[in-house]
């Protein structure tokens, strides 16, 4: 993920959305969580009505299901 990718956002809001996803993916990597599996799980939980008061449970550092195994 580089600044070059952000050039194709096309709109200011698109750029902000891209930055949000890039930040979320970076946070996953820093916490040893596989980003694709985490995002798939996150979107499924949001689509099925996850409660807003439990938002902390959705954060990458709270996710233990999709930990990348170390060698």
Secondary structure, 3 states (H helix, E strand, C coil): CCHHHHCCCCCHHHHHHHHHHHHHHHHHHHCCECHHHHHHHHHHHHHCCCCHHHHHHHCHHHCCCCECCCC
